[in-house]
Amino acid sequence: MGVRLPEPVERPLRPATGQATLDSLNSQRRAEQEERTRRALGALGDDCPANLRQAALLRLQHPDLSVEALGLMCDPPRTRHAVNGQLRRLNQLAEQREREAGQSGRHAQAPTTHRPEPGLTLPASRSRSR
């Protein structure tokens, strides 16, 4: 008597989450990065450091290239880590500039703090002692 194999189980088909979905997500991410880079260059204007500007312009000119390939195109060539860091710093500088511009346009206001109603007590914070 031989070993009997179980009958194949029919499973419902799952929605296609394969390569097409990943390509769509990558395309969307690339478009968002391009928009952030353009906004950052616009916010910094002529104050953008040359090395950050070069990395950003290469990214905008060659959106399909890897960060490593962009680094090889830089003058002098850079590692992918350096290019990635420069693009990150570009966005950080632009965000900082936008925050400063937003704050200088407003009147200085004292920060408001939440105060509990009279008679209500806040729970004591729990601290661990080691």
C-alpha positions in Angstrom: 0.0 0.0 0.0 1.5 3.3 -1.0 1.4 6.7 0.7 -1.6 8.7 -0.2 -1.0 12.4 -1.0 -3.6 15.0 0.2 -5.9 16.5 -2.4 -4.8 19.9 -3.7 -6.5 22.8 -1.9 -8.1 25.5 -4.1 -7.2 28.9 -2.7 -8.9 32.1 -3.7 -6.9 34.4 -5.9 -5.3 37.3 -4.2 -5.3 40.7 -5.8 -2.2 41.3 -7.9 0.4 42.9 -5.6 3.4 42.0 -7.8 5.8 44.1 -9.8 3.2 46.4 -11.2 2.2 47.7 -7.8 5.8 48.1 -6.7 6.6 50.0 -9.9 3.6 52.3 -9.2 4.7 52.9 -5.7 8.3 53.6 -6.8 7.1 56.0 -9.4 5.0 57.8 -6.9 7.9 58.0 -4.4 10.2 59.3 -7.1 7.7 62.1 -8.0 7.4 63.1 -4.4 11.2 63.2 -4.0 11.5 65.3 -7.2 8.9 67.8 -5.8 10.7 68.1 -2.5 14.0 68.6 -4.3 12.6 71.3 -6.5 10.9 73.0 -3.5 14.2 72.9 -1.5 16.2 74.4 -4.4 13.6 77.2 -4.7 13.5 77.9 -1.0 17.3 78.1 -0.7 17.9 80.0 -4.0 21.4 81.4 -4.3 22.2 80.4 -0.7 22.2 76.7 -1.5 25.7 75.3 -1.0 27.4 74.1 -4.2 27.8 70.5 -3.3 24.1 70.2 -2.3 23.0 72.0 -5.5 25.1 69.6 -7.6 23.6 66.5 -6.0 20.1 68.0 -6.3 20.5 69.0 -10.0 21.9 65.6 -10.9 18.9 63.9 -9.1 16.5 66.1 -11.1 18.2 65.5 -14.4 18.5 61.7 -13.9 15.5 60.6 -11.8 15.9 56.9 -12.8 19.5 56.6 -11.8 20.5 55.0 -8.5 22.1 57.2 -5.8 25.3 55.3 -6.4 25.3 56.2 -10.1 24.6 59.9 -9.2 27.6 59.8 -6.9 29.9 58.6 -9.7 28.6 61.5 -11.9 29.5 64.1 -9.3 32.7 66.1 -9.6 34.6 64.9 -7.6 32.9 61.5 -7.4 31.1 60.7 -4.1 29.8 57.6 -2.4 26.1 56.9 -2.4 26.1 57.6 1.3 27.5 61.1 0.7 25.0 61.9 -2.1 22.1 60.6 0.0 23.3 62.7 3.0 23.6 65.8 0.8 20.0 65.4 -0.5 18.8 64.9 3.0 20.7 68.0 4.2 19.3 70.0 1.3 15.7 69.2 2.4 16.6 69.9 6.1 18.1 73.3 5.2 15.0 74.2 3.1 12.6 73.2 5.9 14.6 75.2 8.4 14.5 78.2 6.1 10.8 77.9 5.6 10.2 77.6 9.3 12.3 80.8 9.9 10.5 82.6 7.2 7.1 81.6 8.7 8.2 82.7 12.2 9.5 86.0 11.2 6.2 86.8 9.5 4.2 86.3 12.7 4.1 88.2 15.8 5.9 86.6 18.7 3.4 84.8 20.8 3.9 83.0 24.1 3.3 79.3 23.7 0.0 78.2 25.2 0.1 75.4 27.7 -2.8 73.1 28.6 -3.9 73.7 32.2 -6.3 71.3 33.8 -9.6 72.6 35.2 -9.5 73.4 38.9 -10.1 70.4 41.1 -8.8 67.9 38.5 -5.5 66.2 39.1 -3.2 64.8 36.6 -2.0 61.2 37.1 1.5 61.0 38.6 4.1 60.1 36.1 5.6 56.6 36.5 9.3 56.4 36.6 11.2 53.2 36.7 14.0 52.9 39.1 16.8 50.6 38.4 
